[in-house]
Amino acid sequence: MPLSRYDTRSGRVESVAEFSDVLKSGVDRCALYGITPGGELILGLNRSASDLFAVEVNFY
């Protein structure tokens, strides 16, 4: 699954990232949240689609 960038001035499409290997490694979901000013991608990866029915947390 590629991520591409479209240059409106030139009409050129440039491949920015490829997520096929990430998705084949057990990641259920890969979401692009943004791009930093330096051009780095901000991604969210979900490695488990399990349901959580109850949890108990004790803070000390």
Backbone as CSV, one residue per row, in Angstrom:
resi,resn,N_x,N_y,N_z,CA_x,CA_y,CA_z,C_x,C_y,C_z
1,MET,0.846,-1.162,0.000,0.000,0.000,0.000,0.903,1.240,0.000
2,PRO,0.964,1.955,-1.101,1.851,3.120,-1.185,1.171,4.416,-0.734
3,LEU,2.002,5.344,-0.327,1.567,6.707,-0.039,2.266,7.582,-1.064
4,SER,1.492,8.374,-1.788,2.053,9.210,-2.852,1.788,10.678,-2.581
5,ARG,2.625,11.506,-3.196,2.471,12.964,-3.099,2.236,13.485,-4.513
6,TYR,1.287,14.398,-4.657,0.969,14.983,-5.952,1.450,16.424,-5.979
7,ASP,2.287,16.755,-6.957,2.796,18.113,-7.130,1.848,18.855,-8.069
8,THR,1.132,19.850,-7.547,0.136,20.561,-8.345,0.760,21.401,-9.461
9,ARG,1.982,21.848,-9.278,2.639,22.668,-10.310,3.047,21.835,-11.519
10,SER,3.670,20.695,-11.256,4.171,19.878,-12.370,3.207,18.776,-12.788
11,GLY,2.247,18.447,-11.898,1.335,17.336,-12.184,1.984,15.977,-11.963
12,ARG,3.134,15.984,-11.327,3.891,14.748,-11.094,3.447,14.070,-9.800
13,VAL,3.399,12.737,-9.831,3.095,11.933,-8.645,4.385,11.283,-8.183
14,GLU,4.701,11.449,-6.898,5.937,10.917,-6.321,5.593,9.965,-5.178
15,SER,6.191,8.783,-5.176,5.992,7.826,-4.096,6.764,8.298,-2.867
16,VAL,6.077,8.366,-1.715,6.683,8.868,-0.482,7.016,7.723,0.473
17,ALA,6.127,6.747,0.574,6.330,5.629,1.510,5.552,4.416,1.014
18,GLU,5.955,3.251,1.490,5.323,1.985,1.146,5.044,1.225,2.439
19,PHE,3.803,0.767,2.639,3.399,0.154,3.895,3.099,-1.337,3.793
20,SER,3.339,-1.957,2.650,3.006,-3.379,2.479,3.732,-4.258,3.506
21,ASP,5.028,-4.041,3.693,5.786,-4.854,4.652,5.293,-4.645,6.081
22,VAL,4.925,-3.414,6.416,4.409,-3.121,7.758,3.104,-3.872,7.987
23,LEU,2.216,-3.823,7.004,0.918,-4.474,7.147,1.037,-5.995,7.151
24,LYS,2.054,-6.545,6.504,2.280,-7.996,6.508,2.916,-8.481,7.810
25,SER,3.420,-7.557,8.643,4.124,-7.940,9.870,3.201,-8.081,11.075
26,GLY,1.889,-8.058,10.860,0.962,-8.228,11.965,0.243,-6.964,12.370
27,VAL,0.504,-5.871,11.685,-0.199,-4.627,11.967,-1.568,-4.698,11.305
28,ASP,-2.617,-4.449,12.080,-3.975,-4.483,11.550,-4.343,-3.195,10.825
29,ARG,-3.763,-2.101,11.283,-4.154,-0.792,10.770,-2.957,0.137,10.782
30,CYS,-2.804,0.895,9.730,-1.743,1.897,9.630,-2.409,3.196,9.195
31,ALA,-2.308,4.246,10.012,-2.956,5.518,9.704,-1.921,6.632,9.650
32,LEU,-2.041,7.471,8.650,-1.187,8.648,8.531,-1.863,9.793,9.283
33,TYR,-1.206,10.286,10.342,-1.759,11.382,11.137,-1.250,12.743,10.688
34,GLY,-0.087,12.762,10.052,0.432,14.046,9.602,1.861,13.921,9.124
35,ILE,2.423,15.060,8.750,3.807,15.142,8.294,4.458,16.297,9.035
36,THR,5.635,16.062,9.593,6.353,17.107,10.322,6.911,18.132,9.331
37,PRO,7.300,19.320,9.819,7.918,20.314,8.928,9.178,19.782,8.234
38,GLY,9.842,18.798,8.860,11.039,18.208,8.266,10.738,17.104,7.264
39,GLY,9.462,16.770,7.088,9.084,15.765,6.103,8.914,14.358,6.648
40,GLU,9.076,14.165,7.965,8.890,12.840,8.553,7.398,12.549,8.710
41,LEU,7.034,11.289,8.501,5.640,10.888,8.617,5.275,10.605,10.065
42,ILE,4.091,11.008,10.479,3.554,10.687,11.800,2.493,9.619,11.574
43,LEU,2.783,8.410,12.039,1.921,7.260,11.787,1.329,6.711,13.071
44,GLY,0.195,6.084,12.952,-0.406,5.324,14.040,-0.524,3.886,13.589
45,LEU,0.001,2.954,14.371,-0.053,1.534,14.041,-0.859,0.795,15.089
46,ASN,-1.750,-0.069,14.656,-2.550,-0.888,15.558,-2.161,-2.336,15.336
47,ARG,-1.567,-2.957,16.349,-1.104,-4.340,16.218,-2.086,-5.358,16.783
48,SER,-3.186,-4.917,17.355,-4.139,-5.855,17.931,-5.543,-5.314,17.791
49,ALA,-6.437,-6.170,17.373,-7.834,-5.772,17.236,-8.679,-6.481,18.287
50,SER,-8.090,-6.776,19.416,-8.795,-7.482,20.478,-9.774,-6.559,21.183
51,ASP,-10.844,-7.151,21.678,-11.823,-6.390,22.450,-11.431,-6.406,23.921
52,LEU,-11.617,-5.291,24.591,-11.361,-5.170,26.017,-12.713,-4.995,26.698
53,PHE,-13.056,-5.942,27.552,-14.357,-5.911,28.200,-14.308,-5.305,29.592
54,ALA,-13.176,-5.448,30.284,-13.049,-4.870,31.615,-11.567,-4.716,31.944
55,VAL,-11.290,-3.716,32.754,-9.928,-3.513,33.218,-9.986,-2.871,34.602
56,GLU,-9.075,-3.258,35.456,-8.985,-2.661,36.776,-7.593,-2.062,36.933
57,VAL,-7.538,-0.795,37.280,-6.272,-0.084,37.405,-6.161,0.441,38.826
58,ASN,-5.042,0.178,39.483,-4.793,0.690,40.830,-3.619,1.670,40.750
59,PHE,-3.840,2.906,41.180,-2.796,3.908,41.207,-2.313,4.061,42.655
60,TYR,-1.022,4.055,42.825,-0.446,4.202,44.163,0.354,5.459,44.257
